[in-house]
Amino acid sequence: MAALLEVRDVSQRYDARPVLQGLSFELAPGTIGCLLGPSGCGKTTVLRCIAGFEPLRAGEIVLHGETMSRPGLTVPAERRRIGMVFQDYALFPHLSVERNIAFGLRDVSDNERSARVAELLDIVGLHAVATRYPHELSGGQQQRVALARALAPRPDLMLLDEPFSNLDIEMRERLSIEVRDILKQQKTTAILVTHDQHEAFNIADEIGIMSQGRIEQWDTPYRLYHQPATRFVADFIGQGVFLPGMVLDDRTIGLELGALQSSDIQELGRGTAVDVLLRPDDILHDDSSPLQARVLHKAFRGAEFLYTLQLPGGGRVLSLVPSHHNHAIGESIGIRLEIDHLVAFPRT
């Protein structure tokens, strides 16, 4: 399937400071993508370039096979058929919910406008507050209005810039799932920008992990978690720790917890010092195991405890344990290693 959006080797700088450096990715129609990374990595700048708010210093942005941006050419934002949902919602305070949604439908008949507004009010579940004004709504309701307004003209591409950052954690998680359902129902191609990986995992089909103006890895959430391409991605995604190890042969790494077998380490070379990534779900509680670890810290999470454990040799690991195993700080517990995806990087 041909890509709806292509971002090709894009670079951008402010004065002498590089912000984006040779950044590339593409999105197929109906796909929800995400740019995920720490503050200052260039995520929002990518969105602004795609939207047409900033000219490019290098590279090209193509939408539906037509060049939207390259050095010397910037198609105006209003001609790109792109919808945008901002961090602060940017609703018109003097307009009701239904009139906010109708705002971008000026070139259609009254009947078409009314039908589309009614359809979107139904989709976002706001029929009951259609005549209210933004200040009379909750944050979650305001976000739904902003989404409905952006969807109203049936854009080719939707851009969402940190859309849930003003909401509390519980509302953020619930609304992110709702927004994904709405985008999928409307078959809308979209790009989300966020620094919150839970948000990204809830919404996106594909995620680009950004660092210092570059994409470190563009992949599915599953592969980013289990098969990170770089140490930065491994550090940034999920929780985990690195334990030192040594490549013993082309299928075995030895570390404090024992020997690990993998077919993915042949290129590392025998005798290579490595750091092995261990996630909390790789360390299982097992009372019958001869390997003991001491509880240094525990965080109650309802169904589970997240334990920080110290190994006999001094290394530390994390372990998710069902919460009926309530062990005291300082207590020793039995553990065993169960890794489905071995991730190791040469020690630097």
Secondary structure, 3 states (H helix, E strand, C coil): CCCCEEEEEEEEEECCEEEEEEEEEEECCCCEEEEECCCCCCHHHHHHHHHCCCCCCEEEEEECCEEEEECCEECCHHHCCEEEECCCCCCCCCCCHHHHHHCCCCCCCHHHHHHHHHHHHHHCCCHHHCCCCHHHCCHHHHHHHHHHHHHCCCCCEEEEECCCCCCCHHHHHHHHHHHHHHHHHCCCEEEEEECCHHHHHHHCCEEEEEECCEEEEEECHHHHHHCCCCHHHHHHCCCCEEEEEEEEECCEEEECCEEEECCCCHHHCCCCEEEEEECHHHEEECCCCCCEEEEEEEEECCCEEEEEEECCCCCEEEEEEECCCCCCCCCEEEEEECCCCCEEEECC
